[in-house]
């Protein structure tokens, strides 16, 4: 059993973070130090009772899973029992060990559960300690979400973008190693700007309340289209920024085309059709992120100039003379 000082230090460690993923990763590390469990993971379940994503600790690193989920056979049955009995904590004993489930986030369309499996049955004191840590984790996460999300759309806000993008230039991101999806092809991180075409005309024609409804619908579409480890930000107005992690260029193109088509095919109220334009640029340690934003914005401008409803990658622009690469002359948004 850990000493009180050790427990307080673990709580201090994960509550010192200002990023949801880092908080979860830090909490898992603390539990690993305290109990050495067989397995621990955060699983997101949709309102249709389907697993959509998973974050787990593997070999000291945080790993995202979008498929091949690692859960027990009766995982969904245990969650159904929790929902039926309105429980925030549930214990299950099997030949695989002692598994505890904790409800940590309950959103409108999905719910997050933290589960941990140990070889032997935990004592009442250990269960009580875990329960207390998860309550602190849940409350702290809710406070952080309130400060880091856009009130209208629920997406991450601009302030959070600055923190998240700075992680790319630091050493924090070494703990997050998403599963590589491409064999034999190098992967990269991408910054994408998405802008709703003719949004001002929509506001002028139908009013700002209707415009807000469109922003919410587009935001919901973006959430369903991108992977769980991609970050989606609302920068203000009708502009969104996406950080796509560890994906090959051709996969990035396919995903952005799918997103563009999903929005174009969606039946928005009162509108015959809604389209978006996109500009993308590869993140590089050699370029400061504001420069990468400028590059993506220039690519977006090219998409707009060429008729909108298009995707342009900065590296593929055909008008790149040394003079035209003077990024200080580019108007950002």
C-alpha positions in Angstrom: 0.0 0.0 0.0 1.4 3.4 -0.9 2.1 6.0 1.7 -0.2 9.1 2.0 2.6 11.3 0.7 3.1 9.1 -2.3 -0.6 9.1 -3.1 -0.8 12.9 -2.8 2.2 13.2 -5.1 0.5 11.0 -7.8 -2.6 13.2 -7.6 -0.5 16.3 -7.8 1.3 14.9 -10.9 -1.8 14.3 -13.0 -3.6 17.5 -11.9 -0.6 19.5 -12.9 -1.3 18.8 -16.6 -3.4 21.0 -18.8 -4.1 18.6 -21.6 -6.8 15.8 -21.5 -4.5 13.2 -23.1 -1.6 14.0 -20.8 -3.9 13.9 -17.8 -5.1 10.4 -18.8 -1.5 9.3 -19.5 -0.3 10.6 -16.2 -3.1 8.9 -14.3 -2.3 5.6 -15.9 1.3 6.0 -15.0 0.4 6.7 -11.4 -1.9 3.6 -11.2 0.8 1.5 -12.8 3.3 2.6 -10.1 0.8 2.0 -7.3 -0.8 -1.3 -8.4 1.1 -2.8 -11.3 -2.2 -3.9 -13.0 -2.3 -6.3 -15.9 -4.1 -3.8 -18.1 -5.8 -0.4 -18.0 -7.5 1.6 -20.7 -9.9 4.4 -21.5 -12.7 3.3 -23.9 -15.2 5.5 -25.6 -18.6 3.9 -26.3 -21.2 5.5 -28.6 -24.9 5.9 -27.9 -25.4 2.9 -30.1 -23.4 0.8 -27.7 -20.4 0.5 -30.0 -16.8 1.1 -29.1 -15.4 4.0 -31.2 -11.9 4.5 -29.7 -9.5 3.5 -27.0 -6.5 4.9 -25.3 -4.2 2.6 -23.4 -0.8 2.3 -21.8 1.7 0.1 -23.6 5.4 -0.2 -22.9 5.4 3.1 -21.1 3.7 5.0 -24.0 0.2 6.2 -24.6 -1.4 4.4 -27.6 -4.6 5.2 -29.5 -6.6 2.4 -31.0 -9.3 3.0 -33.7 -9.7 -0.7 -34.4 -8.8 -4.1 -32.9 -10.0 -2.9 -29.5 -8.5 -4.7 -26.4 -11.4 -5.4 -24.1 -12.8 -8.4 -22.2 -15.5 -10.5 -23.9 -18.2 -9.3 -21.5 -17.1 -5.7 -21.6 -20.3 -4.2 -23.1 -22.4 -6.4 -20.8 -20.7 -4.9 -17.8 -21.3 -1.4 -19.2 -24.9 -2.2 -19.8 -25.2 -3.3 -16.1 -23.7 0.0 -15.1 -26.2 2.0 -17.2 -29.2 0.0 -16.1 -28.4 0.3 -12.4 -27.1 3.9 -12.8 -23.7 3.1 -11.5 -20.5 5.1 -11.8 -18.3 2.2 -10.6 -18.6 -1.6 -11.2 -16.5 -4.6 -10.3 -16.3 -7.9 -12.3 -14.4 -11.1 -11.2 -13.4 -13.7 -13.7 -10.6 -16.1 -14.5 -8.7 -13.2 -16.0 -8.6 -11.3 -12.7 -10.4 -8.5 -11.1 -11.7 -5.7 -13.4 -13.0 -2.4 -12.2 -15.0 -0.1 -14.4 -15.3 3.7 -13.8 -17.6 6.1 -15.7 -15.5 9.2 -16.3 -17.3 11.2 -19.0 -20.9 11.1 -20.1 -21.6 13.2 -23.2 -24.7 13.4 -25.3 -23.5 11.0 -28.0 -20.8 9.0 -26.3 -19.5 7.9 -22.9 -15.9 7.4 -21.6 -15.1 4.5 -19.3 -11.8 3.7 -17.5 -11.2 0.1 -16.8 -8.4 -1.6 -15.0 -7.6 -5.3 -14.6 -5.5 -6.8 -11.8 -4.2 -10.3 -11.2 -5.8 -10.6 -7.7 -8.8 -9.1 -6.1 -8.2 -5.6 -4.8 -8.7 -4.8 -1.2 -11.5 -2.5 -0.1 -8.9 0.2 0.7 -7.4 -0.1 -2.7 -10.8 0.1 -4.4 -11.7 3.2 -2.3 -8.4 4.8 -3.2 -8.9 4.2 -6.9 -12.5 5.5 -6.7 -11.3 8.7 -5.1 -8.6 9.2 -7.7 -11.1 8.7 -10.5 -13.5 11.2 -9.0 -10.7 13.8 -8.8 -9.8 12.9 -12.4 -13.4 13.3 -13.6 -14.0 16.6 -11.8 -10.6 18.0 -13.0 -11.3 16.9 -16.6 -14.7 18.6 -16.6 -13.1 21.9 -15.4 -10.4 21.6 -18.1 -13.0 20.9 -20.8 -15.0 24.0 -19.9 -11.9 26.2 -20.3 -10.6 24.5 -23.5 -13.6 24.1 -25.7 -15.6 26.4 -27.9 -18.9 27.1 -26.2 -21.0 26.9 -29.5 -19.6 23.8 -31.2 -17.9 21.9 -28.4 -14.7 21.7 -30.4 -11.3 22.7 -29.0 -10.7 26.4 -28.9 -7.9 28.6 -30.2 -6.2 28.9 -26.8 -6.0 25.1 -26.7 -4.5 25.0 -30.2 -1.5 27.1 -29.1 -0.8 24.6 -26.2 -1.3 21.5 -28.4 0.8 22.6 -31.3 3.7 23.6 -29.0 3.8 20.0 -27.8 4.9 19.1 -31.3 8.1 21.1 -30.8 8.7 19.8 -27.3 9.4 16.3 -25.9 6.0 15.7 -24.4 4.6 14.0 -27.6 7.1 11.2 -27.4 4.7 9.5 -25.0 1.9 9.4 -27.7 2.6 7.0 -30.4 -0.5 6.3 -32.5 -0.6 3.0 -34.3 1.1 3.3 -37.7 -1.4 2.5 -40.4 0.9 2.6 -43.4 3.5 0.0 -44.2 6.5 1.0 -46.3 5.6 4.7 -46.5 6.7 7.5 -44.3 4.1 9.2 -42.2 3.8 12.8 -41.1 1.7 15.2 -39.0 -0.5 17.6 -41.0 -2.1 21.0 -40.3 -5.4 21.6 -42.2 -7.5 24.7 -42.4 -11.2 24.2 -43.3 -13.3 27.1 -44.3 -17.1 27.1 -45.0 -17.7 28.5 -48.5 -20.0 31.6 -48.8 -20.7 31.6 -45.0 -21.3 35.3 -44.9 -24.0 35.0 -47.5 -25.7 32.4 -45.3 -25.6 34.7 -42.3 -26.9 37.6 -44.4 -29.7 35.6 -45.9 -30.9 33.6 -42.8 -29.5 35.3 -39.8 -26.8 34.5 -37.3 -28.8 32.0 -35.3 -29.2 29.9 -38.4 -25.5 30.4 -39.1 -24.7 29.1 -35.7 -26.8 26.0 -36.4 -24.8 25.4 -39.6 -21.5 25.7 -37.6 -22.8 23.1 -35.1 -23.8 20.7 -37.8 -20.5 21.0 -39.6 -18.6 20.6 -36.3 -20.6 17.3 -35.7 -19.7 16.1 -39.1 -16.0 16.8 -38.5 -16.1 14.9 -35.2 -17.5 11.8 -37.0 -15.1 12.0 -39.9 -11.7 12.4 -38.3 -9.9 9.8 -36.1 -9.9 9.9 -32.4 -6.3 11.0 -32.2 -6.8 13.9 -34.6 -7.4 17.3 -33.0 -10.2 19.6 -34.2 -10.3 23.3 -33.3 -12.6 26.1 -34.1 -10.5 29.1 -34.8 -13.4 31.5 -34.9 -16.1 32.4 -37.4 -16.5 29.6 -40.1 -12.8 28.4 -39.9 -11.6 25.2 -38.4 -8.1 23.8 -37.9 -7.3 20.1 -37.8 -4.1 18.5 -36.6 -3.7 15.1 -38.1 -1.1 12.8 -36.5 1.0 10.1 -38.1 -0.6 9.7 -41.5 0.9 9.3 -45.0 0.2 12.0 -47.5 -2.0 9.9 -49.7 -4.1 8.9 -46.7 -4.4 12.5 -45.7 -5.7 13.4 -49.1 -8.2 10.5 -49.1 -9.5 11.5 -45.6 -9.9 15.2 -46.6 -11.7 14.3 -49.8 -14.1 12.1 -47.7 -14.7 15.0 -45.3 -15.3 17.4 -48.2 -17.8 14.9 -49.8 -19.6 14.2 -46.5 -20.3 17.9 -46.0 -21.3 18.4 -49.7 -23.7 15.4 -49.5 -25.3 16.4 -46.1 -28.8 17.7 -46.2 -28.5 21.0 -44.4 -31.8 22.8 -43.6 -32.8 25.5 -46.1 -29.6 25.1 -48.2 -29.4 23.3 -51.5 -25.8 22.5 -50.9 -23.0 23.5 -48.5 -19.3 23.1 -49.4 -16.0 23.7 -47.8 -12.5 24.7 -49.0 -9.3 23.3 -47.5 -5.6 24.1 -47.3 -3.1 21.7 -45.9 0.6 21.8 -44.9 2.9 19.2 -43.4 4.2 20.0 -39.9 8.0 20.2 -39.7 10.4 20.8 -36.9 12.2 23.2 -39.4 9.3 25.6 -39.5 7.7 27.4 -36.6 4.0 26.6 -36.3 2.9 30.1 -37.2 4.8 29.7 -40.5 3.0 26.4 -41.1 -0.3 28.1 -40.4 0.6 30.7 -43.0 1.5 28.0 -45.5 -1.9 26.2 -44.9 -3.7 29.5 -45.2 -2.0 30.2 -48.6 -3.1 26.8 -49.8 -6.6 27.6 -48.6 -6.5 30.9 -50.5 -5.6 28.9 -53.6 -8.6 26.6 -53.1 -10.9 29.6 -52.8 -9.4 31.4 -55.8 -9.8 28.3 -58.0 -13.6 28.0 -57.4 -13.9 26.7 -53.8 -15.0 23.2 -52.8 -11.4 22.1 -53.2 -8.4 20.8 -51.3 -4.9 22.3 -51.9 -1.6 21.1 -50.3 0.9 23.8 -49.9 3.8 21.7 -51.3 1.8 21.2 -54.5 1.3 24.9 -55.2 2.6 25.7 -58.7 3.2 29.4 -58.0 6.0 29.2 -55.5 8.8 31.5 -56.5 11.2 32.8 -53.8 9.4 36.1 -53.7 6.0 34.4 -53.3 7.4 32.4 -50.3 7.7 35.6 -48.3 5.4 34.4 -45.5 5.4 37.8 -43.7 3.2 39.2 -46.5 0.5 36.5 -46.1 -2.6 37.6 -44.3 -3.5 34.9 -41.8 -7.3 34.4 -41.9 
